[in-house]
Amino acid sequence: GAGVSQSPSNKVTEKGKDVELRCDPISGHTALYWYRQSLGQGLEFLIYFQGNSAPDKSGLPSDRFSAERTGGSVSTLTIQRTQQEDSAVYLCASSRNTGNEQFFGPGTRLTVL
Amino acid sequence: QKEVEQDPGPLSVPEGAIVSLNCTYSNSAFQYFMWYRQYSRKGPELLMYTYSSGNKEDGRFTAQVDKSSKYISLFIRDSQPSDSATYLCAMKTGGGNKLTFGTGTQLKVEL
């Protein structure tokens, strides 16, 4: 079956601009996660959605970062007023209810000039 | 100090060798342990998933967890050039949602 899909695959933007990254999880997976992968930092958790529950936003690095999940499926991660330190690969994952096996998408490579 | 430590490598081995990849951790609340493989410019691919201590085998891959030592390992038998990738360990607490990752070990299997 289809895996997690993300778009765009690459995004180049100028400092100060807003960007939106999209994630389409595996069909039937109720949990959705966003992670960020930076050079030297590894993979860092950003935010978690599970069904209709309030999201776990504990990993968001600043209030410039926000995410939403509409209809329990597609999610959008928004970064406002981008900074150069936001340059990274943004990875989305989804899992069945238990969340122990998380399946990742190919990521969006964000470059802030 | 990071919660999960992993030697970044690079680790270079000849084809057919047995590869041992390891992670140590400090959080005794971790109960679920995973290994992911990540090829260059691709997303991580789940290889192995284990709960608590013990061994799990899947084809050429064996995952070991020693909770008393806070140490996990991934063994790859009969390594192939196609195994060349970065291997990431990841862990999760019983009631938690997020995965905590090691920084990854870069493996190169040479002909």
Interface residues (C-beta under 8 A of the other chain):
Chain A: V4 A31 Y33 Y35 G40 Q41 G42 L43 E44 F45 Y48 Q50 D56 S58 G59 L91 G99 N100 E101 Q102 F103 F104 G105 P106 G107 R109
Chain B: Y32 M34 Y36 R41 K42 G43 P44 E45 L46 Y49 Y51 L88 A90 K92 N97 K98 L99 T100 F101 G102 T103 G104
